[in-house]
Amino acid sequence: MEKMMFIRDMAPVIAILGVMGIGGWIFTTWLRVRHGYPLEGSWGQQIKPVVPTETAERLRMLATDNARLSAEVASLKDRIAVLERIATDQPARLASEIDALRTERAVN
C-alpha cells in the first residue's frame, strides 16, 4: 500500500519532468534550425538544412576571398622577412649579395 502511495505522489513530478524534457528538446531543435546548425535524425544521421542559393553564393565568395587574402598575407610575410634580414645583416655582406644579384641579372 505504501508503494502505491509513493507512485501516486510522484506521478505529477514525473509528468512535469517529462514535459520539461520534451520542451527542452523542442527548444534546442528550434535554436539549431534558427542558427543553421545541422540536425540529426533518430539514428544519428545528418539532416542538413536547405541552404538558399544566395547563402551558398556568399559562402563561395567568402572562401575565394579568404584564399586570396591568405596568399597575400604569405607574400607580405616573405617581404617582411627579407626586410628584417636587410635591417639586421652586416653592411659588407649585404653589399656583396646585392652585387652578386646585379651580376647574375646582367648575365641573364
C-alpha positions, 0 to 999 in steps of 0.5 A: 500500500505504501508503494502505491502511495509513493507512485501516486505522489510522484506521478505529477513530478514525473509528468512535469519532468517529462514535459520539461524534457520534451520542451527542452528538446523542442527548444534546442531543435528550434535554436539549431534550425534558427542558427543553421546548425545541422540536425540529426535524425533518430539514428544519428544521421545528418539532416542538413538544412536547405541552404538558399542559393544566395547563402551558398553564393556568399559562402563561395565568395567568402572562401575565394576571398579568404584564399586570396587574402591568405596568399597575400598575407604569405607574400607580405610575410616573405617581404617582411622577412627579407626586410628584417634580414636587410635591417639586421645583416652586416653592411659588407655582406649585404653589399656583396649579395646585392652585387652578386644579384646585379651580376647574375641579372646582367648575365641573364 
